[in-house]
Amino acid sequence: MGFSVTGLPRPGTPPHASPVRARPLTGRAPRTGGASLSPSFLFPPPLPGPRNRRVRLSRADLTASLVVFLVALPLCVGVAVASGVPAGLGVVTGIVGGLVAGALPGSSLQVSGPAAGLTVLVYEAVHAYGLRTLGVLVLAAGLLQIGVGALRLGRWFRAVSAAVVQGMLAGIGLVLITGQLYVLGDLAAPAGAGGKIAGFGGLAGAAEPAALALGAGTVLVLVLWPRWHRAARILPAPLVAVALAAAVTALLRLPVHRIEVRGLLDAVRPPGGGELARLTEVGVLGTVLAFALIASAESLFSAAAVDRLHQGPRTHYDKELIAQGAGNAVCGMLGALPMTAVIVRSAANVRAGARTKASRVLHGVWLLLFAAALPAALGLIPVAALAGLLVHAGCKLIPVRELGPLWREHRGEAVVLGVTAVSIVATDLFQGVLVGLAIAVGKTAWDISHVHVETEDRGAAGLTVRVIGHATFLRLPKLLDALEALPADRPVRLDLEGLRHVDLACATALESWSARRGRPAQETVQSDEGRIATSRSTT
């Protein structure tokens, strides 16, 4: 009998890519059929915008700024209340998003402020470390964002699995819904996901009927108002829903909880030396990293989506990351909520006809004037109405329409999305995202680890067995099963020229298998551009 091995790549060598003709990059994504995750996650390459352009205030920018202000005000308050912090801190973050992040280069039409995507993480951080430490967390996260942007690493956020990101948003939406359903009835939410789900059965009986009716009415207005297109262009649905709830509460004198109002200066809580010293704690550093990563990813994904809504200058990702970091650094120094770019406000800005960054800066001015002149108006808003606003926002974070096509055409991606969302609900946001990333990496490794074994019977010359593809430990059982099934009484020539990659586990297994076929009497090794050709003969 005879046995030989040829073309065994050195363990750990990368695949040899076939020649590919380069094509110029364009700002448009290729047309593809089938399911897609979301337009927010199709990332066009950033194009350089015009330099030295003078920002001029136009009537379109002025109108758009008022629209964005009306959209942002209830959302700022609602996110703050859901995060477990005073309502004024949400308004402070909205002001900084307009005056600081809005004035810096990066994206011309994207609007920043407090976002529902960070509500869960902020609530957990405040519960674990206290409200005074929130400013330190946000300040450190902002400085980290500035550093990443200065190192020109902003584009790397586009390498994150879209299924993980959408699963993260779906998980946040589920957590918002399960928590705010209790607030919808003026009830305190139980601790833990299990307690919240177990308490749903008695929720209707324990809830305050007036609060439940206000919350349900708010959700109904949010769903139906946008269908009245002419009115929706003038007054955004969130403002109409909250204003109607406040008016009904005041006219009927309903016994429901309302927002506790503090002055803008009273809400600001700059961190002190004791809070800064907590940056040496491992848990605090982990929370800072989570703030920075999730806020950056959400901002840059939003930027990609906003770029598809207008024909103006494209987003410069690194500059936008620096702008977001500068805004978060200022928010941290004021003890306010973290900020991200928000797709709802940004889309409203574009659709209202904004042309320059003046619209988003002015929206910050309107928020500042409102907070300074009419802070008591916030005290008229019932908490149940804000809960309805957040329940609606949580539902919009769950990609219900995309799940069916995604499951049919990209089942692995759908599994990653689902596992990420469930993990966030079961544990917390940071751990859930890590689980999702681990599943995504494992899926990718499995997808690229294809190995194929072909056998050719050459009569008296024996069998020629060709191994083609990527031989990794994930496919080792399949490879060994095919080799062990070869007849023991026939000469075998093992051709490994078709292997594009082999890891140490497969290389060791191939050597062991070849040694079991017969005692090697001769070995010849030749190297050719990083590939090893080994031949063995048996007596």
C-alpha positions in Angstrom: 0.0 0.0 0.0 1.1 3.6 -0.5 0.1 6.9 1.0 1.0 10.5 0.3 0.0 13.9 1.4 0.5 17.0 -0.8 -0.3 20.7 -0.4 -0.8 21.0 3.3 -0.9 24.7 4.3 1.0 25.8 7.3 -1.3 25.9 10.3 -2.8 29.3 10.9 -2.0 30.7 7.4 -4.8 33.0 6.1 -6.8 32.1 3.0 -5.2 33.0 -0.3 -7.7 35.4 -1.9 -8.4 35.0 -5.6 -7.6 38.0 -7.8 -10.5 40.4 -7.7 -11.0 43.3 -10.1 -11.3 46.5 -8.0 -14.4 48.6 -8.5 -14.8 52.2 -7.5 -16.8 52.8 -4.4 -20.0 54.7 -4.6 -22.2 56.2 -2.1 -25.1 53.9 -3.0 -25.5 50.4 -1.6 -25.9 47.6 -4.1 -29.4 46.4 -4.9 -30.1 43.1 -3.2 -33.2 41.0 -3.1 -34.7 39.3 -0.1 -34.8 40.3 3.5 -32.8 43.1 5.0 -32.3 44.1 8.6 -33.1 47.8 8.3 -32.1 50.8 6.2 -30.4 52.1 9.4 -27.8 49.4 9.1 -26.8 49.7 5.4 -23.8 51.9 5.7 -22.8 54.1 2.7 -19.1 55.1 2.7 -18.7 58.6 4.1 -18.1 61.3 1.4 -16.3 64.5 2.1 -18.6 67.4 2.4 -17.9 71.0 1.3 -15.4 72.9 3.4 -15.5 76.4 4.6 -19.3 76.6 3.9 -20.9 79.5 5.8 -23.9 78.4 7.8 -26.7 80.8 7.0 -30.1 80.9 8.7 -32.9 80.3 6.2 -36.7 80.2 6.7 -36.5 76.4 6.1 -34.0 76.0 8.9 -36.1 78.1 11.3 -39.2 76.1 10.6 -37.4 72.8 10.9 -35.9 73.9 14.3 -39.3 74.5 15.7 -40.6 71.1 14.5 -37.6 69.4 16.0 -38.0 71.3 19.3 -41.7 70.2 19.5 -40.6 66.6 18.9 -37.7 66.6 21.2 -39.3 68.2 24.3 -41.6 65.4 25.3 -39.0 62.8 24.4 -36.3 64.5 26.5 -38.7 64.5 29.5 -39.9 60.9 28.9 -36.4 59.4 28.6 -35.3 61.2 31.8 -38.3 59.9 33.8 -37.8 56.3 32.4 -34.1 56.5 33.3 -34.9 57.3 37.0 -33.5 60.8 37.0 -35.1 64.3 37.3 -37.0 65.4 34.1 -34.8 68.5 33.9 -31.7 66.5 33.2 -33.2 65.2 30.0 -33.9 68.8 28.9 -30.3 69.7 29.7 -29.0 66.9 27.5 -31.2 68.0 24.7 -29.9 71.6 25.0 -26.3 70.4 24.9 -27.1 68.2 21.9 -28.2 71.2 20.0 -25.8 73.9 21.1 -22.6 71.8 21.4 -22.9 68.6 19.2 -25.1 70.5 16.8 -22.5 73.2 16.2 -19.6 70.8 15.5 -18.7 69.2 12.2 -19.6 65.7 11.4 -23.2 65.3 10.2 -25.0 68.4 9.0 -28.7 67.4 9.6 -28.5 64.8 12.4 -30.0 65.9 15.8 -28.7 64.7 19.1 -30.2 64.3 22.6 -31.2 61.8 25.2 -32.3 58.5 23.6 -34.4 55.6 24.5 -31.6 53.3 23.5 -29.6 54.2 26.6 -32.5 54.3 29.0 -32.0 50.8 30.4 -28.2 51.2 30.9 -28.7 54.6 32.6 -31.3 53.3 34.9 -29.1 50.4 35.9 -26.1 52.7 36.4 -28.0 55.1 38.6 -29.4 52.3 40.6 -25.9 50.7 41.1 -23.7 53.8 41.6 -26.1 56.7 42.4 -27.2 59.8 40.6 -24.1 61.8 41.6 -21.9 59.3 39.8 -23.8 59.5 36.5 -21.9 62.7 35.5 -18.6 60.9 35.9 -19.8 58.0 33.7 -21.0 60.3 31.0 -17.9 62.5 31.1 -15.5 59.5 30.8 -17.5 58.0 28.0 -17.4 61.3 26.1 -13.7 61.6 26.5 -13.4 58.0 25.2 -15.5 58.9 22.2 -13.3 61.9 21.4 -10.2 59.7 21.6 -11.6 57.1 19.3 -12.7 59.7 16.8 -9.3 61.5 17.0 -7.6 58.1 16.2 -9.9 57.8 13.2 -11.5 54.6 14.4 -15.1 55.7 13.9 -15.6 53.6 10.7 -14.8 50.4 12.7 -18.2 50.7 14.4 -19.7 49.8 11.0 -18.0 46.3 11.4 -20.5 45.4 14.2 -23.0 42.8 13.2 -26.3 44.4 12.1 -28.2 41.5 13.7 -26.5 42.3 17.1 -27.4 46.0 16.9 -31.0 45.3 15.9 -31.2 42.7 18.6 -29.9 45.2 21.1 -32.5 47.7 20.1 -35.2 45.0 20.2 -34.0 44.0 23.7 -34.1 47.7 24.8 -37.6 48.0 23.4 -38.8 44.9 25.3 -37.3 46.2 28.6 -39.0 49.6 28.0 -42.4 48.0 27.4 -42.2 45.6 30.3 -41.2 48.4 32.7 -43.4 51.2 31.4 -46.6 49.1 31.3 -46.6 49.4 35.1 -46.0 53.2 35.0 -48.8 53.4 32.6 -51.1 52.5 35.5 -49.3 54.6 38.1 -47.7 51.5 39.6 -44.2 50.8 40.7 -42.5 48.2 38.5 -41.3 45.0 40.2 -37.5 44.3 40.2 -36.1 42.0 37.6 -37.5 40.8 34.3 -39.1 37.7 35.9 -40.9 39.8 38.5 -42.2 42.2 35.8 -43.5 39.4 33.6 -45.0 37.5 36.5 -46.9 40.6 37.6 -48.7 41.2 34.2 -51.6 39.0 35.3 -52.7 41.4 38.1 -51.7 44.6 36.3 -55.1 45.5 35.0 -56.8 45.1 38.4 -54.2 47.1 40.4 -53.7 50.0 37.9 -55.3 53.4 38.5 -58.1 53.5 35.8 -57.6 57.2 35.0 -53.9 56.8 34.5 -54.4 53.6 32.4 -56.9 55.5 30.2 -54.5 58.4 29.8 -51.6 56.1 28.8 -53.7 54.1 26.4 -55.1 57.3 24.9 -51.5 58.6 24.4 -50.5 55.5 22.5 -53.6 55.7 20.4 -52.9 59.3 19.5 -49.3 58.4 18.6 -50.5 55.7 16.2 -53.4 57.6 14.6 -52.1 61.2 14.4 -49.4 60.6 11.7 -52.1 59.3 9.4 -53.5 62.8 9.2 -50.7 64.0 7.0 -51.6 67.6 6.8 -51.9 68.0 10.6 -48.8 65.9 11.3 -46.7 68.2 9.2 -47.6 71.1 11.5 -47.7 69.4 14.9 -45.7 66.2 15.7 -47.5 63.3 17.2 -45.5 63.2 20.5 -46.3 66.8 21.3 -50.0 66.4 20.5 -50.3 63.2 22.6 -48.6 64.7 25.6 -50.4 68.0 25.3 -53.8 66.4 25.1 -53.1 64.2 28.1 -52.0 67.2 30.1 -55.1 69.2 29.1 -57.5 66.3 30.0 -55.7 65.8 33.3 -56.0 69.5 34.2 -59.6 70.0 33.0 -61.0 66.8 34.7 -58.6 67.1 37.7 -57.7 63.5 37.4 -56.0 61.8 40.4 -52.8 60.7 38.6 -49.1 61.2 39.2 -47.5 64.2 37.4 -43.9 65.1 36.7 -42.0 66.6 39.6 -40.5 69.8 38.4 -37.2 71.4 39.5 -35.5 74.5 38.1 -32.9 74.0 35.4 -30.1 75.0 37.7 -31.3 72.8 40.5 -31.3 69.8 38.2 -27.6 70.3 37.2 -25.3 68.2 39.4 -21.6 68.6 38.5 -19.6 65.6 39.7 -17.1 66.1 42.6 -13.8 64.6 43.5 -15.4 61.7 45.3 -17.3 60.7 42.2 -14.2 61.1 40.0 -12.3 58.7 42.3 -14.8 55.9 41.4 -13.3 55.7 38.0 -10.8 53.3 39.5 -13.6 50.7 40.1 -13.8 47.9 37.6 -17.6 48.0 37.4 -17.6 51.8 36.8 -15.1 51.4 34.0 -17.2 48.6 32.4 -20.2 50.9 32.5 -18.2 53.7 30.9 -17.1 51.4 28.1 -20.7 50.3 27.6 -21.9 53.9 27.5 -19.3 54.9 24.9 -19.7 51.8 22.7 -23.5 51.8 22.6 -23.8 55.6 22.2 -21.2 55.6 19.4 -22.8 52.7 17.6 -26.3 54.2 17.8 -25.1 57.6 16.7 -23.2 56.3 13.7 -25.9 53.9 12.6 -28.4 56.8 12.8 -26.0 58.9 10.7 -26.0 56.2 8.0 -29.8 56.2 8.0 -30.1 60.0 7.9 -27.6 60.2 5.0 -30.2 58.2 3.0 -32.9 60.8 3.6 -31.2 63.8 2.0 -28.9 64.6 -0.9 -26.6 66.9 1.1 -23.1 66.3 2.4 -22.5 62.9 3.8 -21.5 62.2 7.4 -17.8 62.2 8.3 -17.8 59.4 10.9 -14.7 60.4 12.9 -15.7 64.0 13.2 -19.2 63.0 14.2 -17.8 60.7 16.9 -15.7 63.6 18.2 -18.8 65.9 18.2 -20.8 63.2 20.1 -17.9 62.9 22.6 -17.7 66.6 23.1 -21.4 66.8 23.8 -21.2 63.9 26.3 -18.3 65.4 28.0 -20.3 68.6 28.6 -23.3 66.6 29.7 -21.0 64.7 32.1 -19.7 68.0 33.6 -23.3 69.1 34.2 -24.3 65.7 35.6 -26.9 65.1 32.8 -27.9 62.1 30.8 -25.7 60.7 28.0 -26.6 61.8 24.5 -26.7 60.1 21.1 -27.9 61.0 17.7 -31.6 60.2 17.6 -33.2 59.0 14.3 -36.7 60.3 15.2 -35.6 63.9 15.7 -33.1 63.7 12.8 -35.8 62.3 10.4 -38.2 65.1 11.5 -35.4 67.7 10.9 -34.9 66.4 7.3 -38.6 66.1 6.5 -39.2 69.6 7.8 -36.9 70.9 5.1 -33.7 71.7 7.1 -30.8 72.6 4.9 -27.9 73.3 7.3 -26.8 72.6 10.9 -28.5 75.9 12.0 -31.8 74.0 12.5 -30.4 71.6 15.0 -28.5 74.4 16.9 -31.7 76.5 17.1 -33.7 73.6 18.5 -31.2 73.6 21.4 -31.9 77.4 21.8 -35.7 76.8 21.9 -35.2 74.1 24.6 -33.1 76.4 26.6 -35.6 79.2 26.4 -38.5 76.9 27.3 -36.6 75.5 30.3 -35.7 79.0 31.5 -39.1 80.6 31.0 -41.7 77.9 31.4 -40.3 75.1 33.6 -43.6 74.9 35.5 -45.3 73.7 32.3 -43.6 70.4 32.7 -45.4 69.8 35.9 -48.7 69.6 34.0 -47.7 66.4 32.2 -49.0 63.2 33.7 -46.4 60.4 34.1 -48.8 57.9 32.5 -48.7 59.9 29.2 -44.9 59.7 29.2 -45.1 56.0 29.9 -47.4 55.7 26.8 -44.9 57.6 24.8 -42.1 55.2 25.8 -44.2 52.1 25.3 -44.8 53.3 21.7 -41.1 54.0 21.3 -40.2 50.6 22.6 -42.6 48.9 20.1 -40.9 50.8 17.3 -37.5 49.4 18.3 -38.7 45.9 17.7 -38.3 44.9 14.0 -41.6 43.0 13.8 -42.0 43.4 10.0 -38.4 42.3 9.2 -38.5 39.1 11.4 -40.5 37.0 9.0 -38.4 37.6 5.8 -35.2 37.5 7.9 -36.1 34.1 9.3 -36.9 32.7 5.9 -33.8 33.9 4.1 -31.1 34.5 6.8 -32.1 32.2 9.6 -28.7 32.5 11.4 -29.0 36.3 11.6 -32.5 36.0 13.0 -31.2 33.6 15.7 -28.5 36.1 16.6 -31.1 38.9 16.8 -33.4 36.9 19.0 -30.7 35.6 21.3 -29.3 39.2 21.8 -32.8 40.6 22.6 -33.7 37.8 25.1 -30.3 38.0 26.8 -30.8 41.7 27.4 -34.2 41.1 28.9 -32.9 38.2 31.0 -29.7 39.9 32.3 -28.8 43.4 31.4 -27.8 45.5 28.4 -24.1 45.0 28.6 -24.1 41.3 29.2 -26.8 40.8 26.5 -24.7 42.6 23.9 -21.7 40.5 24.8 -23.7 37.3 24.4 -25.0 38.5 21.0 -21.5 39.4 19.8 -20.2 36.0 20.9 -23.1 34.2 19.0 -22.4 36.4 15.9 -18.7 35.6 15.9 -19.4 31.9 16.3 -21.9 31.9 13.5 -19.5 33.7 11.2 -16.7 31.2 12.1 -19.2 28.3 11.3 -20.2 29.9 8.0 -16.7 30.3 6.7 -15.5 26.9 7.9 -16.7 24.9 4.8 -14.6 21.9 3.9 -15.4 19.4 1.2 -13.8 15.9 0.6 -13.7 14.4 -2.9 -12.6 10.8 -3.6 -11.3 9.6 -7.0 -10.8 5.9 -7.7 -7.8 5.5 -10.0 -7.9 1.7 -10.2 -4.6 0.1 -9.5 -3.1 3.4 -8.6 -5.4 3.6 -5.6 -7.6 6.4 -4.3 -6.9 10.1 -4.6 -8.7 12.1 -1.8 -8.9 15.9 -2.3 -9.7 18.2 0.7 -11.0 21.6 -0.4 -12.0 24.7 1.6 -11.3 25.9 5.1 -10.3 23.2 7.6 -11.0 24.4 11.1 -11.8 22.7 14.3 -15.5 23.4 13.7 -15.4 21.0 10.7 -13.0 18.5 12.2 -15.6 15.8 12.9 -16.8 15.9 9.3 -13.3 15.7 8.0 -12.3 12.8 10.1 -15.5 10.9 9.4 -14.8 11.1 5.7 -11.2 10.0 6.1 -12.0 7.1 8.4 -14.5 5.8 5.9 -11.8 5.2 3.3 -11.0 1.5 2.7 -7.9 0.3 4.7 -6.7 -2.1 1.9 -6.3 0.5 -0.9 -3.4 2.9 -1.5 -4.4 6.5 -0.7 -3.0 9.8 -2.0 -4.3 12.7 0.1 -4.3 16.0 -1.9 -4.5 19.1 0.2 -3.8 21.6 -2.6 -7.4 22.8 -2.4 -7.2 23.8 1.2 -7.3 27.6 1.6 -6.8 27.6 5.4 -6.0 24.9 8.0 -5.8 25.5 11.7 -3.6 23.7 14.2 -6.3 21.2 15.3 -6.9 20.0 11.7 -3.2 19.9 10.8 -2.5 17.8 13.9 -5.5 15.5 13.1 -4.3 15.0 9.5 -0.8 14.1 10.7 -2.2 11.6 13.2 -4.4 10.0 10.6 -1.6 9.7 8.1 0.6 8.1 10.7 -2.1 5.5 11.4 -2.4 4.6 7.7 1.2 3.3 7.8 4.6 3.8 9.3 6.2 6.7 7.4 9.6 5.9 5.9 10.4 9.1 4.1 9.3 12.7 4.4 10.1 15.6 2.1 9.1 19.2 2.9 9.2 22.0 0.3 8.0 25.5 0.9 6.4 27.6 -1.8 5.1 31.1 -0.9 4.1 30.1 2.6 2.6 26.7 1.6 4.1 23.4 2.6 4.0 20.3 0.4 4.6 17.1 2.3 4.8 13.6 0.8 4.8 10.4 2.8 5.3 6.8 1.6 4.6 3.6 3.6 6.2 0.2 3.4 
